[in-house]
Amino acid sequence: MTNIYRTIDKSELEDFETECRANGLDPKEFELNEHDYIETPPNSSIYTPNAKVTITRTTNGAKKTYNTGNATHWVYDFAMDLKRGTFK
């Protein structure tokens, strides 16, 4: 993963990779596409960036979109979806 993300930090990517491996999957099977970046509320004195990340499993095309940024838990939601078989 060589993308530059605006709301996803290195520790979240490491957690994402850990969750993939814990579920018997190679993180390289997934593509992360961060999009819809906004700062909410606009022109606020408090910097609160948010975006969405669409995760696609490249081997079968399964995909899902999660909220990222301030006060989100996209890695946990992704992990739960892996357990539910969303990406199989």
C-alpha positions, 0 to 999 in steps of 0.5 A, a space after each residue: 500500500 503506497 497510497 497517501 491517505 489524508 485520514 488513515 494513519 499508519 497504525 490503522 493500516 498496520 491494524 488493517 493488515 493484522 486483521 487480514 492475517 488473523 483471518 487467513 488473508 493476505 493484505 495485498 489481496 485488498 485495495 484501499 481507496 480513500 475518497 470524499 474527504 471533507 473537514 467538518 464543519 467547514 471553516 471550523 476552528 477545530 480540525 476534524 477531517 473525515 473521509 470514506 475508504 472503499 476496500 475491495 478484495 481484488 481476487 473476487 471484487 467484493 467491496 465495502 465502504 467505511 467512514 474514516 477520520 475523526 471518531 471512526 472505527 473503520 478497522 474494527 468494522 472491517 474486522 467484523 465484516 471479515 468474520 461475517 464473510 463479507 469479503 468471501 
